[in-house]
Amino acid sequence: MSEPLIDVEVAYAMPDEQAVIPVTVPGHATVESAICASGLLSSFPELDKTALDVGIFGSACKLEQPLKQGDRVEIYRPLVHDPKEARRQRAAK
């Protein structure tokens, strides 16, 4: 008997471009395996597999997180500015 497959999406957004890649992975797949299956690591060379911040539907998680049918894996970019520091600077003006 073959292992069931699940359908998930892997999303990565740049300021001027976004990619949402549907992938079909084995039922025991993790966030990391879905990202590898999506091909986004080769499409966006700035992504470092060892230092990715990721989440599922906006909730941060680890690369080892198991996936469920219909999940959307999101790869987050690093913040350009610290939000707390930006708020302090605006308040000081």
Backbone as a printed PyTorch tensor [residue, N CA C, xyz], in Angstrom:
tensor([[[ 0.8460, -1.1830,  0.0000],
         [ 0.0000,  0.0000,  0.0000],
         [ 0.8870,  1.2410,  0.0000]],

        [[ 0.5800,  2.1840, -0.8600],
         [ 1.4080,  3.3860, -0.9630],
         [ 0.9980,  4.4170,  0.0860]],

        [[ 1.9540,  5.2550,  0.4320],
         [ 1.7190,  6.2920,  1.4280],
         [ 0.8330,  7.3850,  0.8380]],

        [[-0.1020,  7.9170,  1.6450],
         [-0.9620,  8.9970,  1.1300],
         [-0.1560, 10.2710,  0.8800]],

        [[-0.6030, 11.0340, -0.0810],
         [ 0.0370, 12.3040, -0.4060],
         [-0.8630, 13.4460,  0.0620]],

        [[-0.2280, 14.5920,  0.3720],
         [-0.9850, 15.7770,  0.7590],
         [-0.5760, 16.9380, -0.1400]],

        [[-1.4960, 17.8650, -0.3230],
         [-1.2350, 19.0580, -1.1230],
         [-1.0530, 20.2430, -0.1890]],

        [[ 0.0690, 20.9550, -0.3770],
         [ 0.3610, 22.1550,  0.4130],
         [ 0.8720, 23.2320, -0.5310]],

        [[ 0.9900, 24.4510, -0.0260],
         [ 1.5800, 25.5520, -0.7900],
         [ 2.7950, 26.0630, -0.0350]],

        [[ 3.7900, 26.5190, -0.7830],
         [ 4.9570, 27.1700, -0.1940],
         [ 5.0060, 28.5850, -0.7560]],

        [[ 5.0600, 29.5800,  0.1410],
         [ 4.9890, 30.9810, -0.2810],
         [ 6.2230, 31.7460,  0.1840]],

        [[ 6.6900, 32.6260, -0.7080],
         [ 7.7830, 33.5380, -0.3840],
         [ 7.5000, 34.8430, -1.1080]],

        [[ 7.5900, 35.9580, -0.3820],
         [ 7.2650, 37.2460, -0.9880],
         [ 8.4290, 38.2120, -0.8490]],

        [[ 8.7470, 38.8450, -1.9500],
         [ 9.6990, 39.9440, -1.9930],
         [ 8.8670, 41.2140, -2.1430]],

        [[ 9.4560, 42.4070, -1.9450],
         [ 8.6630, 43.6340, -2.0920],
         [ 8.0040, 43.7680, -3.4630]],

        [[ 8.6520, 43.2670, -4.5000],
         [ 8.1330, 43.4500, -5.8530],
         [ 7.7020, 42.1500, -6.5370]],

        [[ 7.7660, 41.0490, -5.8240],
         [ 7.4600, 39.7530, -6.4440],
         [ 7.0370, 38.7840, -5.3550]],

        [[ 6.0960, 37.9080, -5.6850],
         [ 5.7550, 36.8520, -4.7440],
         [ 5.6400, 35.5430, -5.4950]],

        [[ 5.9540, 34.4850, -4.7850],
         [ 5.8470, 33.1520, -5.3670],
         [ 5.0410, 32.2770, -4.4200]],

        [[ 4.0130, 31.6520, -4.9430],
         [ 3.2290, 30.6740, -4.1940],
         [ 3.2280, 29.4070, -5.0390]],

        [[ 3.9290, 28.3950, -4.5410],
         [ 4.1380, 27.1720, -5.3060],
         [ 3.3400, 26.0260, -4.6760]],

        [[ 2.3810, 25.4540, -5.4070],
         [ 1.6890, 24.2710, -4.8850],
         [ 2.5860, 23.0380, -5.0430]],

        [[ 2.6560, 22.2180, -4.0040],
         [ 3.4460, 20.9840, -4.0680],
         [ 2.6440, 19.8410, -3.4610]],

        [[ 2.8910, 18.6630, -3.9550],
         [ 2.3170, 17.4430, -3.3920],
         [ 3.4580, 16.6840, -2.7450]],

        [[ 3.2940, 16.3890, -1.4590],
         [ 4.3580, 15.7570, -0.6770],
         [ 3.7810, 14.5480,  0.0600]],

        [[ 4.6540, 13.6460,  0.5220],
         [ 4.1700, 12.5080,  1.3100],
         [ 3.4800, 12.9760,  2.5930]],

        [[ 2.6000, 12.1700,  3.1200],
         [ 1.8370, 12.5150,  4.3090],
         [ 2.6760, 12.8110,  5.5350]],

        [[ 3.8960, 12.3110,  5.5910],
         [ 4.7740, 12.5600,  6.7480],
         [ 5.7200, 13.7440,  6.5180]],

        [[ 5.4790, 14.5390,  5.4880],
         [ 6.3870, 15.6200,  5.1030],
         [ 6.4670, 16.7030,  6.1790]],

        [[ 7.6220, 17.3750,  6.1950],
         [ 7.8510, 18.4890,  7.1100],
         [ 7.8960, 19.7900,  6.3190]],

        [[ 7.9410, 20.9010,  7.0510],
         [ 8.0740, 22.2050,  6.4190],
         [ 9.3160, 22.2230,  5.5350]],

        [[10.4240, 21.7100,  6.0490],
         [11.6750, 21.7050,  5.2910],
         [11.5590, 20.9160,  3.9980]],

        [[10.9340, 19.7420,  4.0440],
         [10.8280, 18.9330,  2.8240],
         [ 9.9150, 19.6010,  1.7910]],

        [[ 8.8830, 20.3030,  2.2420],
         [ 8.0100, 21.0200,  1.3010],
         [ 8.7550, 22.1740,  0.6420]],

        [[ 9.5820, 22.8810,  1.4210],
         [10.3660, 23.9830,  0.8480],
         [11.3320, 23.4450, -0.2040]],

        [[11.9890, 22.3440,  0.1000],
         [12.9130, 21.7410, -0.8730],
         [12.1680, 21.2980, -2.1290]],

        [[10.9850, 20.7090, -1.9590],
         [10.2000, 20.2430, -3.1080],
         [ 9.6890, 21.3910, -3.9610]],

        [[ 9.5230, 22.5700, -3.3770],
         [ 8.9650, 23.7120, -4.1120],
         [ 9.9430, 24.2970, -5.1280]],

        [[11.2480, 24.1120, -4.9090],
         [12.2440, 24.6890, -5.8000],
         [12.5560, 26.1470, -5.5090]],

        [[11.9650, 26.7190, -4.4550],
         [12.1960, 28.1360, -4.1550],
         [13.6370, 28.4230, -3.7390]],

        [[14.3090, 27.4550, -3.1400],
         [15.7010, 27.6840, -2.7240],
         [16.6070, 27.9490, -3.9210]],

        [[16.3150, 27.3290, -5.0510],
         [17.1300, 27.5830, -6.2470],
         [16.6360, 28.8190, -7.0090]],

        [[15.3520, 29.1330, -6.9040],
         [14.8140, 30.3140, -7.5820],
         [15.2200, 31.6140, -6.8910]],

        [[15.4280, 31.5640, -5.5830],
         [15.8080, 32.7380, -4.8000],
         [17.1020, 32.4280, -4.0560]],

        [[18.2440, 32.6630, -4.6950],
         [19.5260, 32.2760, -4.1010],
         [19.8340, 32.9790, -2.7820]],

        [[19.1440, 34.0770, -2.4640],
         [19.3900, 34.7600, -1.1950],
         [18.8600, 33.9680, -0.0020]],

        [[18.0150, 32.9670, -0.2580],
         [17.4890, 32.1450,  0.8290],
         [18.5500, 31.1570,  1.2920]],

        [[18.8250, 31.1680,  2.5840],
         [19.7980, 30.2620,  3.1860],
         [19.0310, 29.1970,  3.9570]],

        [[19.0600, 27.9790,  3.4620],
         [18.2800, 26.8950,  4.0550],
         [18.5790, 26.7160,  5.5430]],

        [[19.7850, 27.0330,  5.9730],
         [20.1530, 26.8240,  7.3670],
         [19.6560, 27.9440,  8.2840]],

        [[19.1740, 29.0500,  7.7130],
         [18.7690, 30.1880,  8.5490],
         [17.4010, 30.7370,  8.1500]],

        [[16.4840, 29.8600,  7.7820],
         [15.1620, 30.3190,  7.3530],
         [14.2410, 30.5480,  8.5450]],

        [[13.4860, 31.6480,  8.5010],
         [12.3780, 31.8620,  9.4270],
         [11.1270, 31.4540,  8.6650]],

        [[10.3610, 30.5220,  9.2300],
         [ 9.2120, 29.9710,  8.5210],
         [ 7.9870, 29.9350,  9.4240]],

        [[ 6.8400, 29.7590,  8.7840],
         [ 5.5980, 29.6090,  9.5190],
         [ 4.5710, 28.8900,  8.6730]],

        [[ 3.4750, 28.5400,  9.3210],
         [ 2.3370, 27.9380,  8.6280],
         [ 1.1450, 28.8490,  8.8890]],

        [[ 0.5910, 29.4040,  7.8350],
         [-0.5440, 30.3340,  7.9330],
         [-0.2800, 31.4400,  8.9500]],

        [[ 0.9270, 32.0130,  8.9340],
         [ 1.2280, 33.1570,  9.7860],
         [ 1.6770, 32.8340, 11.1940]],

        [[ 1.7400, 31.5770, 11.5530],
         [ 2.2250, 31.1790, 12.8790],
         [ 3.6150, 30.5850, 12.7340]],

        [[ 4.5910, 31.1860, 13.4060],
         [ 5.9740, 30.7260, 13.3000],
         [ 6.0890, 29.2700, 13.7380]],

        [[ 6.9710, 28.5570, 13.0710],
         [ 7.2100, 27.1580, 13.4100],
         [ 8.6380, 26.7900, 13.0370]],

        [[ 9.0130, 25.5780, 13.3530],
         [10.3480, 25.0740, 13.0340],
         [10.3000, 24.3040, 11.7170]],

        [[11.4650, 24.1270, 11.1110],
         [11.5460, 23.3900,  9.8470],
         [11.0930, 21.9420, 10.0000]],

        [[11.1640, 21.3960, 11.2060],
         [10.7960, 19.9960, 11.4540],
         [ 9.2950, 19.7990, 11.6580]],

        [[ 8.5250, 20.8810, 11.6190],
         [ 7.0810, 20.8130, 11.8520],
         [ 6.4180, 19.9320, 10.7920]],

        [[ 5.6400, 18.9180, 11.2000],
         [ 4.9160, 18.1060, 10.2150],
         [ 3.7870, 18.9180,  9.5730]],

        [[ 3.4660, 18.5710,  8.3560],
         [ 2.4330, 19.2870,  7.6000],
         [ 1.1330, 18.5050,  7.5570]],

        [[ 0.0410, 19.2470,  7.3240],
         [-1.2670, 18.6500,  7.1210],
         [-1.7920, 19.0920,  5.7550]],

        [[-2.7540, 18.3670,  5.2560],
         [-3.3960, 18.6920,  3.9840],
         [-3.8460, 20.1540,  3.9790]],

        [[-3.4650, 20.8930,  2.9290],
         [-3.9200, 22.2590,  2.7440],
         [-3.0960, 23.3320,  3.4380]],

        [[-2.0450, 22.9570,  4.1740],
         [-1.2110, 23.9560,  4.8520],
         [-0.5330, 24.8820,  3.8500]],

        [[-0.2840, 26.1230,  4.2770],
         [ 0.5130, 27.0620,  3.4850],
         [ 1.7740, 27.3800,  4.2890]],

        [[ 2.9040, 26.9230,  3.7690],
         [ 4.1980, 27.1940,  4.3840],
         [ 4.6500, 28.5620,  3.9000]],

        [[ 5.0580, 29.4160,  4.8400],
         [ 5.5060, 30.7630,  4.4850],
         [ 6.9630, 30.9250,  4.8890]],

        [[ 7.7580, 31.4530,  3.9810],
         [ 9.1600, 31.7640,  4.2530],
         [ 9.2310, 33.2620,  4.4930]],

        [[ 9.7280, 33.6440,  5.6610],
         [ 9.7500, 35.0530,  6.0380],
         [11.1030, 35.6770,  5.7440]],

        [[11.0620, 36.9280,  5.2640],
         [12.2840, 37.7060,  5.0530],
         [12.7010, 38.3380,  6.3640]],

        [[13.9860, 38.6050,  6.5300],
         [14.4050, 39.3180,  7.7470],
         [13.8630, 40.7460,  7.7320]],

        [[13.6040, 41.2750,  8.9050],
         [13.1150, 42.6490,  9.0020],
         [14.2120, 43.6190,  8.5960]],

        [[13.8470, 44.6560,  7.8390],
         [14.7980, 45.6780,  7.4310],
         [15.0900, 46.6080,  8.6070]],

        [[14.0420, 46.9490,  9.3550],
         [14.1710, 47.8280, 10.5150],
         [13.5250, 47.1530, 11.7130]],

        [[14.1110, 47.3400, 12.8700],
         [13.5140, 46.8520, 14.1020],
         [12.2550, 47.6780, 14.3730]],

        [[11.0740, 47.0630, 14.4710],
         [ 9.8390, 47.8350, 14.6600],
         [ 9.8570, 48.7060, 15.9210]],

        [[10.4520, 48.2070, 16.9890],
         [10.5070, 49.0010, 18.2230],
         [11.3650, 50.2490, 18.0350]],

        [[12.4910, 50.0870, 17.3660],
         [13.3800, 51.2220, 17.1360],
         [12.7200, 52.2360, 16.1990]],

        [[12.0350, 51.7640, 15.1620],
         [11.3390, 52.6670, 14.2400],
         [10.2700, 53.4680, 14.9760]],

        [[ 9.5490, 52.8240, 15.8820],
         [ 8.5300, 53.5180, 16.6760],
         [ 9.1650, 54.5830, 17.5650]],

        [[10.2980, 54.2400, 18.1940],
         [11.0010, 55.2310, 19.0300],
         [11.4080, 56.4430, 18.2170]],

        [[11.9280, 56.2030, 17.0180],
         [12.3750, 57.3190, 16.1740],
         [11.2060, 58.1930, 15.7560]],

        [[10.0610, 57.5820, 15.4350],
         [ 8.8850, 58.3770, 15.0610],
         [ 8.3840, 59.1830, 16.2600]],

        [[ 8.4100, 58.5970, 17.4350],
         [ 7.9450, 59.2880, 18.6350],
         [ 8.8690, 60.4350, 19.0070]],

        [[10.1600, 60.3170, 18.6980],
         [11.1160, 61.3600, 19.0400],
         [10.9610, 62.5860, 18.1480]],

        [[10.3440, 62.4400, 16.9790],
         [10.1970, 63.5720, 16.0490],
         [ 9.1640, 64.5460, 16.4790]]])
